[in-house]
Each structure stands twice: as C-alpha cells, then as structure tokens.
Amino acid sequence: MHEYTSTLRVWGLTCPGFPEEVSRARRWTRDILQGSPLVDDAELIVSELSANAILHTASGRLPGGNFHLSVALTPHMVALSVTDDGGAGSAPKVEHLDQEAEHGRGLGMVSVLAHRVVVHDSDRGHTVMAELIVGLHPEARSC
C-alpha cells in the first residue's frame, strides 16, 4: 500500500517507570481515540499493561527504567502495545484465576476485552499487544 494512502496511523509514547505515568498513558490513549467506541476498553487495557510493566519489570525497578506505549489505529481496529525494559525472569502470560485471587488477573481481564493478545519476547524486554476490533461483540472475542 502506498504510504500516502494508508489508513493505518501509529503513535508512540515513552514514559519513565513511575506509577504516576500510568495515568498519563491512559490520558494520552483517550486523547488519541477520542470518539472511538473502543476508547473505554483501550484505556483500561493501557492502564493494566503499563502498570504491569512498572510493577513486574526493570521498567519500574531500575533507575532510568521506562516503558513504551504504541497505539496503531485503522478504521476497524486498534492495536495497543506496551514494551517493558525486561528483567522479569519470565514472559507475561494470560492466566484465568478465580475471583478470590488478589494478583495475576490483569492479563486475563485484558484477554476478555481484546480480540487477541500477543506477547513478544526479546533480549531487551517484552511487548504485550492487545487488538480491539470495532463492532466485535464481547461474546465473540477470544485470545
């Protein structure tokens, strides 16, 4: 596809690994997706993925740590990706825990909201990507 006729638009934001940056990431996502029927789900997903990067990886544990958020948008899809600085020891994974669990339910929640959740592993960290499809009913979603 010719670059000037593409309907794909991509934004990126790098945030320091501080807890207050989660709200900044949410606001930034909401501003980009203003008017989209997916804005509420996208904001919740970004909040969860950003918080996970800060809580569980070098992004929030090491001085100078950060996480990178990207939003890719087409007329029918939103892809949200958060890349951390690594150091978690294992890749993030979707777990479906019982309602009594106090931790570990976040990616399960993301997988319920998103059409698809993919985890990419690299030497430098992990990227968790969640796709939302416009007009896809929640009961038709799968991870």
N, C-alpha and C positions, 0 to 999 in steps of 0.2 A: 504494500500500500504506500502511496506517495506520502511523504511526511507532512505535506501541507493539506492533505485531505483526510488525514487520520482523525478519527473521533475519540481516540484514546488520549486522555490527559493524565499527567502524573505530577504529583507534588511530593517534596521530601522535607523533613524537619529532623534535625539532630538536637537532642536535649541532654543536658547534664543529668547524671544519675541521681537526682534528688527527688524525694517524694512529691514535692510541690509541682514538679514538672508533669506529673500525670494529668493534673487539671489543665495545664497549658496544652498538652497533646489533645485532650478532649475538646477544648475550645477551638483549637486550630482545625480539627476534623469537622466539627459542627459548622464552622465558617465556610469550609470548602463545600460541604454537602448541603448547605442551606437550601431548603425547598425540596430536597430529595425525600421520598418515602422511606429511605433506608437510614436516615440520619440518626435516629434514636438507637437502633441496633449497632450502627457503626461506632457511635460514641461509647457505648458500653463495651464493645469489643476492644477498642483502642485503650480504654481505661484498664481493662483486665490484662491485656498484653503488655502495656507499658509498666504496670505495677509488677507483673511477673519478672520483667527484665531487671527492675530495680531491686526487688526482693531476693531473687534467686541467682543472680549472676554478678560478674565483675562490674557490670554497668553501675550498680548501686553500692558495691562493696569496696571498690578501689578508688583512690584519689584520681580524678580525671576521667572516671568512667562515664559513659554516656550510652544512650540508645538512639537508634534511628528509626523514624516512622515514615512510611510512604503510603500515599493514597493514590490508587490508579482508578480512573473513572471513565466509563463508557456510558452511553445512554441506557444500557441494560444491566450493568454490573459495576460493583465497587469492590476493589481488592485492597485490603488493609494489611500492611506488613510491618512488623516490629523486629528489628535486628539488635541483638544484645552484644556485649563485649566478651561473652563466653565465660569460662571458669566455673560452670555449674556442675561439672563432673558427668552429667548425662543430659541428653536432649530432652526438651519438654515433650510430654506425651499427654494425650487426652485420656482422662480417667473418669469413669462414671461411678462416683461414690454415693453412699447413702446420704440421706438428708441430715443425719447427725454429724457428719464429718465437718470439722472446723476449718480444714485446709485441703487444698488439692482439687477443688471442684471447679475452678475458674476456666480451665480449658474445656472441660465438659460443657459448661454453660456456653462458651464460645461456639463449640461444635453444634449446639442446638440452634443457635441464632444464625450461623453461617451455612451456606450451601456446601462449602468444602473448607477444610482446614488442612494445611500442609506445613510440615516442619522441615526446614532445610538446615543441615548441619555443615559447618565448615571449621577450619582450624582457628578462625578468629571469633567464632560465636555461632549463635543460632538465629535463624529467621523464622518467625511464625507468620504465615499468611492465611488470612480468612477472606473468602469470597462471599459476597452477598449478591443475589440476583434480584433485579426489580421484578415484582409481580409473582415471585415464587412463594406459595403459601407455606407457612411454617411446618405443616404436617408433611409436606413433600420434600423437606430438606433432609440431607444426610451428610455425614462427614467422610 
